[in-house]
Amino acid sequence: MTNSEPPTTSRGAYVRVPGSGAERYAVITGASSGLGAAFADRLAGQGYSLVLVARDKDRLSAVADEVTGRYGTRCEVLPADLASAADRRVVAERIEEGVDFLVNAAGFGLSGSFWSVDRDELGDQLAVNVCSTQEFTHAAVAVMLERNGGTVVNLSSITGLIPGRGSTYAASKAWVLYFSQGLSHALRGTNTRVMVLAPGFVRTEFHARAGIDVHSVGDGWWLTPHTVVDRCLADIARGKTFSLPGFRNKVFIAAVSRLPRALAQQVNRMLGNAGARA
């Protein structure tokens, strides 16, 4: 990569790297850190050109510089606040221009009880966690069906599998789970796949932002972002449509799902300082 400043367009800064053959594009939201950045690294390593989406342009540019330096990939930086309908339209329009792999990794939780949280913040959480996933998936699937193939990865959460760990966040992730599984079934017989990824405790910035005491969770529960992404991509290669990385997570969900609902909620509430989340 050269030291010259990349040209800027109405959609953001581009890092142009010449390549050969037909380009495959991956659009990744929440790409400035955590799982989104890990997906950017791994998909760049698989030869995808990247469109990186998040609010922080400087951090997106840092991720773009890193993957470009490592893999020589082409990266487009597209700063967008996904709580904004106008910004979501810009991203959806970019997806409609062409996408082969979509990762909806943007999302956030809120600290505080449901009734004490600002209503606008609740609306922003719904917009980012649910609306952006629906709108971007809608745009991507239409393109993929027309081009006869593609992959969508939507991030749910282990919290979306069992209620009781933050009512609005868990509900948004349950929506992602059921939406993705239903769409995956509807797309059977096509070359377009929808995978839902349900990570557990991952060492990212998410927990600090959501006011979760990470020290209350044992080290054995934690996975790195790259470990989660590698497991998800391996599951996609095996033809799976649901990925739950981590042996402990699998055992926990298998056990708790067999409990009476009220008891399952109580057990789930004990993990991760859940009572402090909206």
N, C-alpha and C positions, 0 to 999 in steps of 0.2 A: 504494500500500500504506500502511496506517495504521501509527502507532507503537504501537498496542495489542498486547499479547502474544497470539499465536494460541492458541486452545484446544488442550488436550492430550488425546489419547485413549490407549487401550491400545496403539495402533500407532504413536504418535508425534505430532508437531505438525503441524497443518494450517494452510495459508494459504488462506483462502476468498476467492475473487474471483467475483462473479456473472457469469454468461455466458448466452448464448442458444443454443437448439437442443440437440441431443443431444451429450453430452460424449464425447470419445474419450480413453481413458486410455493413457498410456505408462508402463511400469514399467522403471526403469533401475537396474541394480546397478553398483557401483563408481562411483556418481554424484558423489562428493565431489571428484573431480579428474580430470584427464587426459581420456581418450576418453569416459568416462561423463558428465563435466560438459559436454563438447562436444555429446554427443548430447542432453543436457537442454536446452541452449541452442537447438539447431536444431529439435528436436521441439516445444518451446514455441513457437518461431516459426511452426511449421506448425499451431498451434492445439490441440495436445494438452494435456490436464491431466496432471500428472506425479506419479508415485510414485517418490521418490528413495531408494535403498537403499545403505547403506554402514555402516561401523562408527562413524564419527565424526559424532555428531549436530550438533556446532557447525559443522563444515565443510559438512555437508548443508544446514543452515539457511542458511548463507551463499550457497550455490548457489541455494537456493529463493528467497531474498530478491532475488538478482540477476535471475533469469529472471522473477520476478513483477513486479519494477520495470520490466523492459524490455518485457515482453509482456502483462502483466496476466493471466497464466495462474494456474491453481490448482495448488498444489504440496502434496503430502503427504510429510512427512519420516518415513522408517521406518528407524531405526537397527537394524542387525543384523550380527552376526558370522557370516559364512557358513561358517565352520569348525564352527559349532555346529549340530547336527541340529535342536535345538529352535528356534533362530532361523530356520533354513531353512524349517521347517514354518510359522512365522508368515508369512514372505514368500509361500510357496506358497498359503497360505489367502487372503492378500490378492489374489494374482493370480486365484484362482478366483472372487473377487467381481466380476471384470470387467477385461479388458485388451484393447486393440486393437493395441498395439505393445510388444514386449518386447525389451529390450537386455540381454544377459548380458555385461557389461563387466568384472565383478569378476575379479581374478586376480592372482597374484604368483609370482615366482621366488625361488630360494634361492641364496645364495653358499656356496662351499665344495664340496668333492668329495662325491659321493653317500654314501660310507661314513663321512664325518665329520659329516654333518648329523644333527641330532637326529631320531629316528624320529617323534616327535609332530609336528614341523614338516613332515615329509614327508606325514604324514597330513592335516594342515591344508591343505597345498597341494593335495592330491588332492580334498579336500572342497570347497574354494573353486573350483578350476579345472574340476573334472569334475562332482562331485555336484550342486552348485548349478545348473549349466547343465542337467543332465539333469532334475532335479526341477522347476525353474521352467519349462523348455520343456514338460514333460509337463503341468503345470497349465495353461499358456497355450494350448497347442494344443487341449486339450479344450474350453476356453471359446471359442476362435476358430472351431472347427468348428461348435459349437452356434449361434454368432452369425453364421455364414456369412462369416467373413473376419478377417484379421489378419496381422501380420508379426512374425517373430522374427529378431533379429540375434544370432548367437553369435560371440564373438571367439575366433578361433584366433590364429595368428601365422605369420609367415614361417618361424619356427623349426619349426613343425609340418609344413612341407612337405618339409624335408630334415633327416635325423637328424644329430646330432653337436654341437648347440649347447646343452648342458645336458640331460642324459638325462631327468630326471623332468619338467621343464617342457616340453621338446619333445614328450615322449610325451603329456602332458596336452593339449597343443594339437593334436597329431595326432588324438587321440580326438575333440576338438571338431569338427575338420574332417570326419572320416569319419562321425561321428554326424549332423552337420548335413546333409551331402550325401545320406546315406541317407534321412533323414527328409524332406528336400525332395523327393526322388524319390517317396517313398510318398504325399506330399500332392498330387502332380500331379492336376489335374482339380478341385481345390478352390480356394477363394479365400484359403486360408491359405498363406503363403509363409515359408520359412526361408532366410535369407541367412547365409553364413559370411563373416566379414571377417578377412582375414589381413594385418594391418599389419606393416610392417618397423620401422625405427627412428623412433620418435615422441618428440617432446620432452615427456615426462611424468616423474613421479617414479619410475616403474617401475625404471629402470636403476640409479638410486642405491640403491634398496632391495635390488636383487638383486646389488649389488656389482660392477656392470659399469662399466668405464672408458670413459666416453662420448667421451673425447678420442681414443680409438683408432679412431674412426669418422669419416670425412670429412664435412664439412658437407653435401655434395651428397646424402647418403643420408637426411638427416633431414627429416621432415615435421611440421607442426603438427597437434595434435589436430583442429582444425576442418577442415583440408584433408582429413584421412583420413575424417572423418565426412561431409563434403560429397561425396566420391567414392563412399562407400558408399551414401548416399541416392540419388545419381544412378544408380548401378548398379541399385538396387532399382526405381527408376522405369522403367528400361529392361527390367525383367523378368529380370535376372540373379540367380543364386543364389550366386555367388562373387565377392568383391571383393578385389583385390590392388592397393591404391593405390600410385602412384609408378612412373614409367617405369623407373628403375634397378632397382627390385625386380622388375618384370616381366622385364626383360632378364636379371637375375641368375638368377631361378628357371628361366627358359627355357633358359639355358646350362647351369646346374649339373645340371638334371634329365636332361640328355643324357650326363652323365659316368658312368663306372663308379661304383657305389655307394661303394666305399672311397675313391676320389678325391674324390667329392662331399662325403663326410664330412670329409675333410682340409681342403678349401677352406672349408667352412662353419665348421669349428673355428677357423679363423684370424680370423674376424670377431667383434668384440664381446667379447673376453676370455672366450670361451666355456669355456675349460678351468677357469675358477674357479667354474662353476655346477654345482649338483647336478642 
